[in-house]
Amino acid sequence: MNPDQYCQDKAAQSGSSFYYSFLFLPPEKRRAITALYAYCREVDDVVDECSDADLARTKLAWWRQEIAGAFSGAPQHPVANALMPVV
């Protein structure tokens, strides 16, 4: 699965009406906003799903490093890879 498909799947799974509004955008803008939305979902899931505050802090710190990696050209996660062209 490529990063764009991962982001599309993540956004679609949310069940949000935001995702469906993205379908009306031109392809380049749709990929960009879907990647950004997928990132928001990933981070929101950390907060929503982690009952252990220390684990949540650790995961959020990892995401901070991952976004820094996107800006430096070395991300690992599919969402951060999808954000690379946007960055």
C-alpha positions as CSV (number, residue, x, y, z in Angstrom):
1,M,0.0,0.0,0.0
2,N,1.4,3.4,-0.9
3,P,1.3,6.4,1.4
4,D,-1.5,8.1,-0.4
5,Q,-3.7,5.0,-0.2
6,Y,-2.9,4.6,3.5
7,C,-4.0,8.2,4.1
8,Q,-7.2,7.7,2.0
9,D,-8.1,4.6,4.0
10,K,-7.4,6.3,7.3
11,A,-9.5,9.3,6.4
12,A,-12.4,7.1,5.0
13,Q,-12.4,5.0,8.2
14,S,-13.1,8.1,10.3
15,G,-16.6,8.3,8.9
16,S,-16.4,12.0,8.9
17,S,-18.2,14.2,6.4
18,F,-14.8,16.0,6.0
19,Y,-13.5,13.1,4.0
20,Y,-16.4,13.2,1.5
21,S,-15.9,16.9,0.9
22,F,-12.3,16.2,-0.1
23,L,-13.6,14.2,-3.1
24,F,-14.7,17.4,-4.8
25,L,-11.1,18.8,-4.8
26,P,-8.7,18.5,-7.7
27,P,-6.4,15.4,-7.3
28,E,-3.3,17.3,-6.1
29,K,-5.2,19.3,-3.4
30,R,-7.2,16.2,-2.5
31,R,-4.0,14.2,-1.8
32,A,-2.6,17.1,0.3
33,I,-5.7,17.6,2.5
34,T,-6.2,13.9,2.9
35,A,-2.6,13.5,4.1
36,L,-3.1,16.3,6.5
37,Y,-6.4,14.9,7.7
38,A,-4.9,11.4,8.1
39,Y,-2.1,13.0,10.3
40,C,-4.8,14.7,12.4
41,R,-6.6,11.3,12.8
42,E,-3.4,9.5,13.8
43,V,-2.6,12.1,16.5
44,D,-6.2,12.3,17.7
45,D,-6.3,8.5,17.9
46,V,-3.3,8.6,20.3
47,V,-5.2,10.9,22.6
48,D,-8.5,9.0,22.3
49,E,-7.1,5.5,22.6
50,C,-4.3,5.7,25.2
51,S,-5.6,5.5,28.7
52,D,-1.9,5.6,29.9
53,A,-0.8,9.3,29.9
54,D,2.9,8.3,29.7
55,L,2.3,6.1,26.7
56,A,0.3,8.9,25.0
57,R,3.2,11.3,25.7
58,T,5.7,8.8,24.2
59,K,3.6,8.3,21.1
60,L,3.0,12.1,20.6
61,A,6.8,12.6,21.0
62,W,7.3,10.0,18.3
63,W,4.9,11.9,16.0
64,R,6.8,15.1,16.7
65,Q,10.0,13.4,15.5
66,E,8.2,11.9,12.5
67,I,7.0,15.3,11.4
68,A,10.5,16.7,11.9
69,G,11.6,13.8,9.7
70,A,9.2,14.9,7.0
71,F,10.7,18.4,7.0
72,S,14.2,16.9,6.8
73,G,13.3,14.4,4.1
74,A,13.5,11.2,6.2
75,P,10.1,10.2,7.4
76,Q,9.2,6.6,8.2
77,H,5.4,6.5,8.6
78,P,3.1,6.4,5.5
79,V,1.3,9.6,6.6
80,A,4.5,11.5,7.0
81,N,5.7,10.2,3.6
82,A,2.4,11.4,2.1
83,L,3.0,14.9,3.7
84,M,6.4,15.2,2.1
85,P,5.2,16.8,-1.2
86,V,3.0,19.1,0.8
87,V,5.8,20.2,3.1
